[in-house]
Amino acid sequence: MTEHSYDIAIIGAGIVGASIAYHLAKRGCTNVVVVEKEINPGMGSTSKAAGGIRAQFNSRINVELSQMSISAFERFPQEMGVDVVFNQVGYLWIATRPEDLRLFERNVADQRKLGLDVQLLDREGVRRKAPYVRMDDVLGGTFHQKDGYAPPADYVMGYCKRAKEMGVRILLGTAVTGLIVQNGAVAGVRTAAGEIHAERVVCSAGAYSGKIGEMIGVEIPVQPVRRQCFVTEPIRELPHPIPMTVDYTTGVYMHSESGGVLIGLADKDEPPSFNENIDWSFVEKVAELAMRRVPILEQAQVRTGWAGLYEVTPDHHPIIGDLPGVKGFTLATGFSGHGVMHAPATGQLVAELLTTGRTSLDLRPLRWSRFREGDLIKETHVI
Ligand SMILES: Cc1cc2nc3c(=O)[nH]c(=O)nc-3n(C[C@H](O)[C@H](O)[C@H](O)COP(=O)(O)OP(=O)(O)OC[C@H]3O[C@@H](n4cnc5c(N)ncnc54)[C@H](O)[C@@H]3O)c2cc1C
């Protein structure tokens, strides 16, 4: 394909690979190629995301990744010259069980120590933030104004555009079929169109990362799991844009979308697979839970829906860092449904790691080996 040898090859032009490419270029590292199997960037999980961006997590590392990322999302239009609307209208988490309210209280105390301006709400506080919510069983909630939602595609395009302008090559329609490893060190990737030589390779292949690991006989514990979203016809009665509203008890979440509401729910019984077909029978369950929390939804028809893949690790946290045993192979994957919101921080941190060997945030908790060591990270706020 090419005699050219790159410093770095990135597998996957989703939001994570695109962000890494941009941040490398920003640091002056432009002899970089992004290899993407689809004909456009961002066509994997990124194009299916609900676009939620939040710092309200309970693991320290998730909060830190979000804090870094939210600042970057706020700067994005100026820094990238791309007009993206980040609806910073907050995430509202609703508790209907006393034990969840107690958990919320503990989480808010911890989050405040990390610098988040999170509010603990009583029933009246929830009602004021979300007058559209059915209140009879609501005990309280939490709210963080800097959370919100945005269209992920705009961020991918922004990152790719700037990365290309600075000299990064983005090869589309090119599937990686193998990794070149020589003397225990990665030396590039194989594709149907030929070999691409690179001193370092980054795996940001999302839900397909396990397959990349299989190419060199290494387990990358990332499982593909179908997740679905549905969007209603416009609902004029709602005060758009509403905060991302999450019923913690049922897991149903919703935010404004095209004048209507995007509704999502993780089916806990969904087995791992690459199935991205929409299951229209699931919409009934989602709609029932959503209408129970927000009665005005009874008046709205579901207009459309889609299915995509979460890229799930055993502890729902990403794997970011070098893979031990294969020199020059770095992982940035397994975001478990939080890859859009954590992409800016990931791009910066991986670029720091690759260019200096050091990172401004301690990435040890996210190391690949934690699964073998049994050192999993706990998180109470996964939807
Ligand atoms: C329904 C749904 C709702 C979601 N909601 C949210 C949300 O609100 N907020 C949030 O932060 N996240 C959300 N997510 C999760 C989010 O979409 C992912 O975490 C994120 O997109 C991961 O980005 P990525 O770049 O790692 O993966 P991807 O976007 O999947 O990118 C990986 C890329 O690698 C390419 N690739 C794979 N294998 C190869 C190969 N062999 N050769 C070349 N290229 C390859 C793929 O084609 C793909 O483009 C949601 C996901 C779904 C499905």
The ligand as a Gaussian input file, in Angstrom:
#p B3LYP/6-31G(d) Opt

LIG

0 1
 C      -27.595000       3.436000      22.320000
 C      -26.307000       4.012000      22.839000
 C      -26.328000       5.144000      23.635000
 C      -25.142000       5.681000      24.117000
 N      -25.179000       6.834000      24.848000
 C      -24.031000       7.400000      25.269000
 C      -24.050000       8.633000      25.971000
 O      -25.120000       9.208000      26.214000
 N      -22.859000       9.181000      26.348000
 C      -21.673000       8.556000      26.101000
 O      -20.635000       9.093000      26.491000
 N      -21.632000       7.399000      25.430000
 C      -22.772000       6.801000      25.022000
 N      -22.734000       5.615000      24.353000
 C      -21.450000       4.920000      24.238000
 C      -20.603000       5.536000      23.164000
 O      -21.299000       5.489000      21.939000
 C      -19.283000       4.796000      23.081000
 O      -18.730000       4.643000      24.365000
 C      -18.294000       5.564000      22.219000
 O      -18.868000       5.877000      20.981000
 C      -17.027000       4.769000      22.039000
 O      -16.235000       5.430000      21.077000
 P      -15.083000       4.646000      20.358000
 O      -14.411000       5.606000      19.476000
 O      -14.277000       3.922000      21.401000
 O      -15.843000       3.492000      19.567000
 P      -16.561000       3.555000      18.100000
 O      -17.333000       4.788000      17.904000
 O      -17.295000       2.261000      17.958000
 O      -15.316000       3.596000      17.163000
 C      -14.505000       2.457000      16.929000
 C      -14.181000       2.454000      15.455000
 O      -13.283000       1.393000      15.191000
 C      -13.591000       0.886000      13.914000
 N      -13.038000      -0.451000      13.812000
 C      -13.378000      -1.552000      14.529000
 N      -12.652000      -2.598000      14.137000
 C      -11.845000      -2.162000      13.151000
 C      -10.874000      -2.797000      12.342000
 N      -10.592000      -4.096000      12.440000
 N      -10.215000      -2.042000      11.422000
 C      -10.487000      -0.720000      11.286000
 N      -11.413000      -0.088000      11.998000
 C      -12.072000      -0.796000      12.940000
 C      -15.111000       0.917000      13.887000
 O      -15.625000       0.879000      12.579000
 C      -15.413000       2.209000      14.601000
 O      -15.586000       3.301000      13.719000
 C      -23.894000       5.062000      23.830000
 C      -23.878000       3.934000      23.011000
 C      -25.064000       3.404000      22.522000
 C      -25.000000       2.188000      21.652000

